[in-house]
Amino acid sequence: MDPEHWGRGYATEAASAALSFGFERGGLSEVVAYAFVENLASRRVMERLGMSHDPQDDFELPAGVEALRRQVLYRLKAGDWLNGSAAIRD
């Protein structure tokens, strides 16, 4: 995405729609997402969506650019999304 569009909430809006579809129509029980540990913008989107992070779930990619290998993993359970406890946070 072009940097002029960054910070406008598009990623959060799109991810929210995807979560709604996955949980409400797709019957998913859980969604996981991951990002490069220093990708703070993506991590903030996951946090805004109510996803939780447990450092024990973090992992390293097996190959690629060494500096980008460390990944953080976030989770969101269907129950948290459907009961509203994972509401979008500012």
Gaussian input, Z-matrix of N, CA and C with variables (Angstrom, degrees):
# hf/3-21g

backbone

0 1
 N
 C     1     B1
 C     2     B2     1     A1
 N     3     B3     2     A2     1     D1
 C     4     B4     3     A3     2     D2
 C     5     B5     4     A4     3     D3
 N     6     B6     5     A5     4     D4
 C     7     B7     6     A6     5     D5
 C     8     B8     7     A7     6     D6
 N     9     B9     8     A8     7     D7
 C    10    B10     9     A9     8     D8
 C    11    B11    10    A10     9     D9
 N    12    B12    11    A11    10    D10
 C    13    B13    12    A12    11    D11
 C    14    B14    13    A13    12    D12
 N    15    B15    14    A14    13    D13
 C    16    B16    15    A15    14    D14
 C    17    B17    16    A16    15    D15
 N    18    B18    17    A17    16    D16
 C    19    B19    18    A18    17    D17
 C    20    B20    19    A19    18    D18
 N    21    B21    20    A20    19    D19
 C    22    B22    21    A21    20    D20
 C    23    B23    22    A22    21    D21
 N    24    B24    23    A23    22    D22
 C    25    B25    24    A24    23    D23
 C    26    B26    25    A25    24    D24
 N    27    B27    26    A26    25    D25
 C    28    B28    27    A27    26    D26
 C    29    B29    28    A28    27    D27
 N    30    B30    29    A29    28    D28
 C    31    B31    30    A30    29    D29
 C    32    B32    31    A31    30    D30
 N    33    B33    32    A32    31    D31
 C    34    B34    33    A33    32    D32
 C    35    B35    34    A34    33    D33
 N    36    B36    35    A35    34    D34
 C    37    B37    36    A36    35    D35
 C    38    B38    37    A37    36    D36
 N    39    B39    38    A38    37    D37
 C    40    B40    39    A39    38    D38
 C    41    B41    40    A40    39    D39
 N    42    B42    41    A41    40    D40
 C    43    B43    42    A42    41    D41
 C    44    B44    43    A43    42    D42
 N    45    B45    44    A44    43    D43
 C    46    B46    45    A45    44    D44
 C    47    B47    46    A46    45    D45
 N    48    B48    47    A47    46    D46
 C    49    B49    48    A48    47    D47
 C    50    B50    49    A49    48    D48
 N    51    B51    50    A50    49    D49
 C    52    B52    51    A51    50    D50
 C    53    B53    52    A52    51    D51
 N    54    B54    53    A53    52    D52
 C    55    B55    54    A54    53    D53
 C    56    B56    55    A55    54    D54
 N    57    B57    56    A56    55    D55
 C    58    B58    57    A57    56    D56
 C    59    B59    58    A58    57    D57
 N    60    B60    59    A59    58    D58
 C    61    B61    60    A60    59    D59
 C    62    B62    61    A61    60    D60
 N    63    B63    62    A62    61    D61
 C    64    B64    63    A63    62    D62
 C    65    B65    64    A64    63    D63
 N    66    B66    65    A65    64    D64
 C    67    B67    66    A66    65    D65
 C    68    B68    67    A67    66    D66
 N    69    B69    68    A68    67    D67
 C    70    B70    69    A69    68    D68
 C    71    B71    70    A70    69    D69
 N    72    B72    71    A71    70    D70
 C    73    B73    72    A72    71    D71
 C    74    B74    73    A73    72    D72
 N    75    B75    74    A74    73    D73
 C    76    B76    75    A75    74    D74
 C    77    B77    76    A76    75    D75
 N    78    B78    77    A77    76    D76
 C    79    B79    78    A78    77    D77
 C    80    B80    79    A79    78    D78
 N    81    B81    80    A80    79    D79
 C    82    B82    81    A81    80    D80
 C    83    B83    82    A82    81    D81
 N    84    B84    83    A83    82    D82
 C    85    B85    84    A84    83    D83
 C    86    B86    85    A85    84    D84
 N    87    B87    86    A86    85    D85
 C    88    B88    87    A87    86    D86
 C    89    B89    88    A88    87    D87
 N    90    B90    89    A89    88    D88
 C    91    B91    90    A90    89    D89
 C    92    B92    91    A91    90    D90
 N    93    B93    92    A92    91    D91
 C    94    B94    93    A93    92    D92
 C    95    B95    94    A94    93    D93
 N    96    B96    95    A95    94    D94
 C    97    B97    96    A96    95    D95
 C    98    B98    97    A97    96    D96
 N    99    B99    98    A98    97    D97
 C   100   B100    99    A99    98    D98
 C   101   B101   100   A100    99    D99
 N   102   B102   101   A101   100   D100
 C   103   B103   102   A102   101   D101
 C   104   B104   103   A103   102   D102
 N   105   B105   104   A104   103   D103
 C   106   B106   105   A105   104   D104
 C   107   B107   106   A106   105   D105
 N   108   B108   107   A107   106   D106
 C   109   B109   108   A108   107   D107
 C   110   B110   109   A109   108   D108
 N   111   B111   110   A110   109   D109
 C   112   B112   111   A111   110   D110
 C   113   B113   112   A112   111   D111
 N   114   B114   113   A113   112   D112
 C   115   B115   114   A114   113   D113
 C   116   B116   115   A115   114   D114
 N   117   B117   116   A116   115   D115
 C   118   B118   117   A117   116   D116
 C   119   B119   118   A118   117   D117
 N   120   B120   119   A119   118   D118
 C   121   B121   120   A120   119   D119
 C   122   B122   121   A121   120   D120
 N   123   B123   122   A122   121   D121
 C   124   B124   123   A123   122   D122
 C   125   B125   124   A124   123   D123
 N   126   B126   125   A125   124   D124
 C   127   B127   126   A126   125   D125
 C   128   B128   127   A127   126   D126
 N   129   B129   128   A128   127   D127
 C   130   B130   129   A129   128   D128
 C   131   B131   130   A130   129   D129
 N   132   B132   131   A131   130   D130
 C   133   B133   132   A132   131   D131
 C   134   B134   133   A133   132   D132
 N   135   B135   134   A134   133   D133
 C   136   B136   135   A135   134   D134
 C   137   B137   136   A136   135   D135
 N   138   B138   137   A137   136   D136
 C   139   B139   138   A138   137   D137
 C   140   B140   139   A139   138   D138
 N   141   B141   140   A140   139   D139
 C   142   B142   141   A141   140   D140
 C   143   B143   142   A142   141   D141
 N   144   B144   143   A143   142   D142
 C   145   B145   144   A144   143   D143
 C   146   B146   145   A145   144   D144
 N   147   B147   146   A146   145   D145
 C   148   B148   147   A147   146   D146
 C   149   B149   148   A148   147   D147
 N   150   B150   149   A149   148   D148
 C   151   B151   150   A150   149   D149
 C   152   B152   151   A151   150   D150
 N   153   B153   152   A152   151   D151
 C   154   B154   153   A153   152   D152
 C   155   B155   154   A154   153   D153
 N   156   B156   155   A155   154   D154
 C   157   B157   156   A156   155   D155
 C   158   B158   157   A157   156   D156
 N   159   B159   158   A158   157   D157
 C   160   B160   159   A159   158   D158
 C   161   B161   160   A160   159   D159
 N   162   B162   161   A161   160   D160
 C   163   B163   162   A162   161   D161
 C   164   B164   163   A163   162   D162
 N   165   B165   164   A164   163   D163
 C   166   B166   165   A165   164   D164
 C   167   B167   166   A166   165   D165
 N   168   B168   167   A167   166   D166
 C   169   B169   168   A168   167   D167
 C   170   B170   169   A169   168   D168
 N   171   B171   170   A170   169   D169
 C   172   B172   171   A171   170   D170
 C   173   B173   172   A172   171   D171
 N   174   B174   173   A173   172   D172
 C   175   B175   174   A174   173   D173
 C   176   B176   175   A175   174   D174
 N   177   B177   176   A176   175   D175
 C   178   B178   177   A177   176   D176
 C   179   B179   178   A178   177   D177
 N   180   B180   179   A179   178   D178
 C   181   B181   180   A180   179   D179
 C   182   B182   181   A181   180   D180
 N   183   B183   182   A182   181   D181
 C   184   B184   183   A183   182   D182
 C   185   B185   184   A184   183   D183
 N   186   B186   185   A185   184   D184
 C   187   B187   186   A186   185   D185
 C   188   B188   187   A187   186   D186
 N   189   B189   188   A188   187   D187
 C   190   B190   189   A189   188   D188
 C   191   B191   190   A190   189   D189
 N   192   B192   191   A191   190   D190
 C   193   B193   192   A192   191   D191
 C   194   B194   193   A193   192   D192
 N   195   B195   194   A194   193   D193
 C   196   B196   195   A195   194   D194
 C   197   B197   196   A196   195   D195
 N   198   B198   197   A197   196   D196
 C   199   B199   198   A198   197   D197
 C   200   B200   199   A199   198   D198
 N   201   B201   200   A200   199   D199
 C   202   B202   201   A201   200   D200
 C   203   B203   202   A202   201   D201
 N   204   B204   203   A203   202   D202
 C   205   B205   204   A204   203   D203
 C   206   B206   205   A205   204   D204
 N   207   B207   206   A206   205   D205
 C   208   B208   207   A207   206   D206
 C   209   B209   208   A208   207   D207
 N   210   B210   209   A209   208   D208
 C   211   B211   210   A210   209   D209
 C   212   B212   211   A211   210   D210
 N   213   B213   212   A212   211   D211
 C   214   B214   213   A213   212   D212
 C   215   B215   214   A214   213   D213
 N   216   B216   215   A215   214   D214
 C   217   B217   216   A216   215   D215
 C   218   B218   217   A217   216   D216
 N   219   B219   218   A218   217   D217
 C   220   B220   219   A219   218   D218
 C   221   B221   220   A220   219   D219
 N   222   B222   221   A221   220   D220
 C   223   B223   222   A222   221   D221
 C   224   B224   223   A223   222   D222
 N   225   B225   224   A224   223   D223
 C   226   B226   225   A225   224   D224
 C   227   B227   226   A226   225   D225
 N   228   B228   227   A227   226   D226
 C   229   B229   228   A228   227   D227
 C   230   B230   229   A229   228   D228
 N   231   B231   230   A230   229   D229
 C   232   B232   231   A231   230   D230
 C   233   B233   232   A232   231   D231
 N   234   B234   233   A233   232   D232
 C   235   B235   234   A234   233   D233
 C   236   B236   235   A235   234   D234
 N   237   B237   236   A236   235   D235
 C   238   B238   237   A237   236   D236
 C   239   B239   238   A238   237   D237
 N   240   B240   239   A239   238   D238
 C   241   B241   240   A240   239   D239
 C   242   B242   241   A241   240   D240
 N   243   B243   242   A242   241   D241
 C   244   B244   243   A243   242   D242
 C   245   B245   244   A244   243   D243
 N   246   B246   245   A245   244   D244
 C   247   B247   246   A246   245   D245
 C   248   B248   247   A247   246   D246
 N   249   B249   248   A248   247   D247
 C   250   B250   249   A249   248   D248
 C   251   B251   250   A250   249   D249
 N   252   B252   251   A251   250   D250
 C   253   B253   252   A252   251   D251
 C   254   B254   253   A253   252   D252
 N   255   B255   254   A254   253   D253
 C   256   B256   255   A255   254   D254
 C   257   B257   256   A256   255   D255
 N   258   B258   257   A257   256   D256
 C   259   B259   258   A258   257   D257
 C   260   B260   259   A259   258   D258
 N   261   B261   260   A260   259   D259
 C   262   B262   261   A261   260   D260
 C   263   B263   262   A262   261   D261
 N   264   B264   263   A263   262   D262
 C   265   B265   264   A264   263   D263
 C   266   B266   265   A265   264   D264
 N   267   B267   266   A266   265   D265
 C   268   B268   267   A267   266   D266
 C   269   B269   268   A268   267   D267

   B1=1.4354
   B2=1.5250
   B3=1.2735
   B4=1.4529
   B5=1.5308
   B6=1.3370
   B7=1.4680
   B8=1.5289
   B9=1.3136
   B10=1.4673
   B11=1.5288
   B12=1.3320
   B13=1.4602
   B14=1.5260
   B15=1.3189
   B16=1.4587
   B17=1.5240
   B18=1.3150
   B19=1.4538
   B20=1.5174
   B21=1.3204
   B22=1.4635
   B23=1.5264
   B24=1.3180
   B25=1.4584
   B26=1.5157
   B27=1.3330
   B28=1.4706
   B29=1.5296
   B30=1.3202
   B31=1.4696
   B32=1.5293
   B33=1.3236
   B34=1.4569
   B35=1.5231
   B36=1.3190
   B37=1.4609
   B38=1.5350
   B39=1.3146
   B40=1.4653
   B41=1.5318
   B42=1.3235
   B43=1.4641
   B44=1.5313
   B45=1.3088
   B46=1.4584
   B47=1.5280
   B48=1.3182
   B49=1.4725
   B50=1.5284
   B51=1.3205
   B52=1.4629
   B53=1.5330
   B54=1.3181
   B55=1.4647
   B56=1.5264
   B57=1.3161
   B58=1.4658
   B59=1.5238
   B60=1.3110
   B61=1.4578
   B62=1.5284
   B63=1.3101
   B64=1.4643
   B65=1.5171
   B66=1.3217
   B67=1.4558
   B68=1.5355
   B69=1.3195
   B70=1.4593
   B71=1.5282
   B72=1.3041
   B73=1.4673
   B74=1.5148
   B75=1.3175
   B76=1.4596
   B77=1.5080
   B78=1.3279
   B79=1.4492
   B80=1.5160
   B81=1.3239
   B82=1.4632
   B83=1.5194
   B84=1.3137
   B85=1.4625
   B86=1.5259
   B87=1.3234
   B88=1.4630
   B89=1.5215
   B90=1.3268
   B91=1.4601
   B92=1.5240
   B93=1.3154
   B94=1.4574
   B95=1.5233
   B96=1.3105
   B97=1.4563
   B98=1.5259
   B99=1.3074
   B100=1.4600
   B101=1.5069
   B102=1.3222
   B103=1.4582
   B104=1.5217
   B105=1.2881
   B106=1.4648
   B107=1.5304
   B108=1.2860
   B109=1.4653
   B110=1.5379
   B111=1.3122
   B112=1.4642
   B113=1.5246
   B114=1.3167
   B115=1.4631
   B116=1.5286
   B117=1.3104
   B118=1.4584
   B119=1.5169
   B120=1.3174
   B121=1.4686
   B122=1.5321
   B123=1.3141
   B124=1.4683
   B125=1.5194
   B126=1.3156
   B127=1.4645
   B128=1.5222
   B129=1.3134
   B130=1.4727
   B131=1.5318
   B132=1.3201
   B133=1.4710
   B134=1.5296
   B135=1.3243
   B136=1.4617
   B137=1.5271
   B138=1.3179
   B139=1.4591
   B140=1.5248
   B141=1.3299
   B142=1.4644
   B143=1.5213
   B144=1.3143
   B145=1.4607
   B146=1.5315
   B147=1.3215
   B148=1.4618
   B149=1.5053
   B150=1.3186
   B151=1.4642
   B152=1.5260
   B153=1.3195
   B154=1.4587
   B155=1.5216
   B156=1.3210
   B157=1.4601
   B158=1.5200
   B159=1.3122
   B160=1.4611
   B161=1.5201
   B162=1.3315
   B163=1.4667
   B164=1.5286
   B165=1.3347
   B166=1.4664
   B167=1.5260
   B168=1.3388
   B169=1.4678
   B170=1.5277
   B171=1.3209
   B172=1.4597
   B173=1.5260
   B174=1.3204
   B175=1.4607
   B176=1.5250
   B177=1.3100
   B178=1.4586
   B179=1.5165
   B180=1.3158
   B181=1.4587
   B182=1.5211
   B183=1.3197
   B184=1.4588
   B185=1.5221
   B186=1.3216
   B187=1.4679
   B188=1.5145
   B189=1.3127
   B190=1.4575
   B191=1.5088
   B192=1.2973
   B193=1.4606
   B194=1.5247
   B195=1.2860
   B196=1.4574
   B197=1.5275
   B198=1.3212
   B199=1.4588
   B200=1.5271
   B201=1.3333
   B202=1.4596
   B203=1.5307
   B204=1.3255
   B205=1.4665
   B206=1.5240
   B207=1.3350
   B208=1.4694
   B209=1.5237
   B210=1.3312
   B211=1.4603
   B212=1.5323
   B213=1.3188
   B214=1.4583
   B215=1.5227
   B216=1.3215
   B217=1.4563
   B218=1.5269
   B219=1.3249
   B220=1.4703
   B221=1.5220
   B222=1.3415
   B223=1.4609
   B224=1.5239
   B225=1.3314
   B226=1.4551
   B227=1.5210
   B228=1.3084
   B229=1.4671
   B230=1.5270
   B231=1.3149
   B232=1.4632
   B233=1.5185
   B234=1.3120
   B235=1.4601
   B236=1.5122
   B237=1.3365
   B238=1.4674
   B239=1.5208
   B240=1.3156
   B241=1.4666
   B242=1.5350
   B243=1.3145
   B244=1.4639
   B245=1.5253
   B246=1.3434
   B247=1.4639
   B248=1.5207
   B249=1.3243
   B250=1.4670
   B251=1.5055
   B252=1.3239
   B253=1.4603
   B254=1.5271
   B255=1.3332
   B256=1.4686
   B257=1.5173
   B258=1.3236
   B259=1.4610
   B260=1.5155
   B261=1.3114
   B262=1.4688
   B263=1.5148
   B264=1.3133
   B265=1.4650
   B266=1.5103
   B267=1.2967
   B268=1.4798
   B269=1.5002
   A1=108.65
   A2=115.54
   A3=122.85
   A4=109.56
   A5=118.10
   A6=121.23
   A7=114.45
   A8=118.44
   A9=118.79
   A10=111.68
   A11=116.87
   A12=121.17
   A13=112.97
   A14=117.36
   A15=121.35
   A16=110.43
   A17=116.52
   A18=121.72
   A19=115.17
   A20=118.15
   A21=121.06
   A22=112.99
   A23=116.20
   A24=119.82
   A25=115.29
   A26=117.21
   A27=119.77
   A28=111.73
   A29=117.31
   A30=120.39
   A31=110.95
   A32=116.68
   A33=120.45
   A34=110.63
   A35=116.54
   A36=121.10
   A37=111.31
   A38=116.61
   A39=120.62
   A40=111.07
   A41=116.77
   A42=120.10
   A43=110.94
   A44=116.90
   A45=120.89
   A46=110.90
   A47=116.30
   A48=120.28
   A49=110.47
   A50=117.00
   A51=120.69
   A52=110.84
   A53=117.06
   A54=120.32
   A55=110.68
   A56=116.74
   A57=120.14
   A58=110.69
   A59=116.20
   A60=120.09
   A61=110.56
   A62=116.53
   A63=120.41
   A64=113.25
   A65=116.77
   A66=120.01
   A67=112.31
   A68=117.26
   A69=120.60
   A70=113.48
   A71=117.36
   A72=119.64
   A73=112.71
   A74=116.55
   A75=120.26
   A76=114.46
   A77=117.07
   A78=120.55
   A79=115.37
   A80=117.49
   A81=119.59
   A82=110.21
   A83=116.62
   A84=120.81
   A85=111.62
   A86=115.89
   A87=120.50
   A88=108.82
   A89=115.32
   A90=121.68
   A91=107.06
   A92=116.27
   A93=121.29
   A94=108.67
   A95=114.66
   A96=121.05
   A97=107.52
   A98=115.83
   A99=118.42
   A100=110.60
   A101=114.48
   A102=121.25
   A103=109.02
   A104=115.10
   A105=122.50
   A106=107.69
   A107=117.21
   A108=123.13
   A109=112.68
   A110=118.33
   A111=120.63
   A112=113.49
   A113=117.81
   A114=121.43
   A115=108.15
   A116=115.52
   A117=121.52
   A118=112.81
   A119=118.47
   A120=120.46
   A121=110.47
   A122=117.36
   A123=120.40
   A124=111.12
   A125=116.93
   A126=120.14
   A127=110.41
   A128=116.90
   A129=121.13
   A130=110.39
   A131=117.64
   A132=120.47
   A133=109.27
   A134=117.41
   A135=120.73
   A136=110.64
   A137=116.92
   A138=120.70
   A139=110.97
   A140=117.83
   A141=121.08
   A142=111.85
   A143=116.32
   A144=121.71
   A145=112.44
   A146=116.44
   A147=120.23
   A148=114.24
   A149=116.67
   A150=120.18
   A151=109.12
   A152=115.62
   A153=119.68
   A154=110.55
   A155=114.08
   A156=121.69
   A157=109.25
   A158=115.90
   A159=122.60
   A160=106.06
   A161=118.34
   A162=120.88
   A163=114.34
   A164=117.46
   A165=120.04
   A166=111.98
   A167=117.27
   A168=121.30
   A169=112.69
   A170=117.74
   A171=120.63
   A172=109.98
   A173=116.44
   A174=120.30
   A175=110.10
   A176=114.75
   A177=121.43
   A178=109.29
   A179=115.52
   A180=120.55
   A181=108.55
   A182=118.58
   A183=120.74
   A184=115.13
   A185=118.00
   A186=119.45
   A187=109.35
   A188=115.56
   A189=119.75
   A190=111.02
   A191=115.07
   A192=121.09
   A193=108.74
   A194=116.58
   A195=121.82
   A196=112.59
   A197=117.94
   A198=121.72
   A199=112.74
   A200=117.91
   A201=121.47
   A202=113.06
   A203=116.68
   A204=119.73
   A205=113.25
   A206=118.00
   A207=120.67
   A208=110.38
   A209=115.69
   A210=122.56
   A211=110.05
   A212=115.73
   A213=121.26
   A214=107.56
   A215=116.33
   A216=121.56
   A217=109.49
   A218=115.16
   A219=122.78
   A220=107.94
   A221=116.64
   A222=122.60
   A223=109.97
   A224=114.07
   A225=120.69
   A226=107.99
   A227=116.42
   A228=122.68
   A229=109.39
   A230=115.81
   A231=121.31
   A232=111.06
   A233=117.95
   A234=121.30
   A235=112.85
   A236=116.32
   A237=120.02
   A238=111.27
   A239=116.28
   A240=120.25
   A241=110.42
   A242=116.03
   A243=120.77
   A244=113.10
   A245=117.95
   A246=119.28
   A247=112.49
   A248=116.16
   A249=120.29
   A250=115.85
   A251=118.70
   A252=119.47
   A253=112.02
   A254=116.59
   A255=120.89
   A256=110.56
   A257=116.35
   A258=120.48
   A259=111.37
   A260=116.86
   A261=121.57
   A262=109.20
   A263=114.77
   A264=122.39
   A265=109.89
   A266=116.53
   A267=120.47
   A268=111.24
   D1=142.21
   D2=178.97
   D3=-64.68
   D4=133.12
   D5=-178.48
   D6=-54.02
   D7=-24.81
   D8=179.89
   D9=-66.00
   D10=-15.21
   D11=179.91
   D12=-100.82
   D13=-1.75
   D14=-179.87
   D15=-68.29
   D16=150.19
   D17=173.51
   D18=75.50
   D19=14.97
   D20=-178.62
   D21=-105.28
   D22=3.70
   D23=176.59
   D24=87.29
   D25=5.51
   D26=-178.12
   D27=-63.82
   D28=-42.44
   D29=-178.63
   D30=-64.39
   D31=-42.53
   D32=178.90
   D33=-64.36
   D34=-42.93
   D35=179.46
   D36=-62.55
   D37=-45.28
   D38=-179.85
   D39=-66.32
   D40=-42.93
   D41=179.83
   D42=-65.76
   D43=-37.13
   D44=177.39
   D45=-62.22
   D46=-43.26
   D47=178.12
   D48=-63.76
   D49=-40.00
   D50=179.11
   D51=-65.89
   D52=-40.27
   D53=177.97
   D54=-65.29
   D55=-43.76
   D56=177.88
   D57=-57.29
   D58=-47.06
   D59=179.81
   D60=-62.78
   D61=-48.15
   D62=-177.02
   D63=-61.78
   D64=-43.16
   D65=-177.63
   D66=-81.62
   D67=-43.15
   D68=-172.98
   D69=-83.46
   D70=-35.37
   D71=-178.13
   D72=-110.79
   D73=-30.57
   D74=-176.67
   D75=-88.46
   D76=-13.24
   D77=178.15
   D78=71.30
   D79=21.29
   D80=179.02
   D81=-68.08
   D82=145.98
   D83=178.16
   D84=-95.58
   D85=-21.41
   D86=-178.51
   D87=-159.61
   D88=148.85
   D89=173.53
   D90=-125.80
   D91=135.73
   D92=174.38
   D93=-117.90
   D94=150.40
   D95=177.13
   D96=-143.12
   D97=150.92
   D98=177.79
   D99=-141.92
   D100=158.82
   D101=-179.17
   D102=-151.92
   D103=157.79
   D104=173.03
   D105=-53.93
   D106=134.93
   D107=-172.35
   D108=-52.22
   D109=-33.52
   D110=-177.99
   D111=-94.58
   D112=5.63
   D113=177.87
   D114=-83.39
   D115=78.20
   D116=-173.41
   D117=-65.95
   D118=-31.52
   D119=179.52
   D120=-64.76
   D121=-45.87
   D122=178.81
   D123=-66.81
   D124=-39.23
   D125=178.24
   D126=-63.26
   D127=-38.28
   D128=179.07
   D129=-65.28
   D130=-38.63
   D131=176.85
   D132=-60.83
   D133=-46.80
   D134=-179.54
   D135=-61.18
   D136=-39.86
   D137=178.84
   D138=-68.08
   D139=-40.63
   D140=177.25
   D141=-59.82
   D142=-33.54
   D143=-179.49
   D144=-77.39
   D145=-5.91
   D146=179.89
   D147=89.03
   D148=12.63
   D149=178.44
   D150=-73.56
   D151=147.55
   D152=-179.07
   D153=-106.15
   D154=152.12
   D155=-178.83
   D156=-122.89
   D157=126.12
   D158=173.80
   D159=-119.67
   D160=114.46
   D161=-177.37
   D162=-53.70
   D163=-22.71
   D164=178.15
   D165=-68.11
   D166=-18.68
   D167=179.27
   D168=-87.28
   D169=-12.04
   D170=-177.96
   D171=-63.21
   D172=156.88
   D173=-174.10
   D174=-153.98
   D175=171.60
   D176=175.62
   D177=-114.89
   D178=137.72
   D179=174.39
   D180=-68.93
   D181=146.14
   D182=-174.78
   D183=-71.77
   D184=-24.07
   D185=-177.90
   D186=-151.58
   D187=166.24
   D188=178.26
   D189=121.63
   D190=-162.50
   D191=-179.89
   D192=-66.56
   D193=121.31
   D194=-174.31
   D195=-53.92
   D196=-41.82
   D197=-177.77
   D198=-66.11
   D199=-18.63
   D200=-177.76
   D201=-104.21
   D202=7.08
   D203=-173.52
   D204=-69.67
   D205=-37.76
   D206=-174.83
   D207=-74.28
   D208=123.62
   D209=-177.13
   D210=-120.34
   D211=146.04
   D212=173.78
   D213=-106.99
   D214=139.36
   D215=-176.47
   D216=-113.80
   D217=134.05
   D218=177.58
   D219=-118.47
   D220=150.84
   D221=-179.37
   D222=-130.48
   D223=152.85
   D224=172.24
   D225=-144.75
   D226=123.55
   D227=178.72
   D228=-86.13
   D229=146.83
   D230=179.89
   D231=-56.70
   D232=-43.06
   D233=-178.55
   D234=-58.62
   D235=-39.15
   D236=178.81
   D237=-67.52
   D238=-38.01
   D239=178.62
   D240=-69.99
   D241=-47.38
   D242=-173.48
   D243=-71.11
   D244=-29.86
   D245=179.55
   D246=-90.60
   D247=1.33
   D248=175.66
   D249=85.17
   D250=1.26
   D251=-179.93
   D252=-73.93
   D253=-10.54
   D254=177.66
   D255=-107.76
   D256=36.73
   D257=-179.10
   D258=-60.41
   D259=150.62
   D260=-179.92
   D261=-64.64
   D262=130.65
   D263=-178.41
   D264=-107.48
   D265=146.59
   D266=176.43
   D267=-81.44

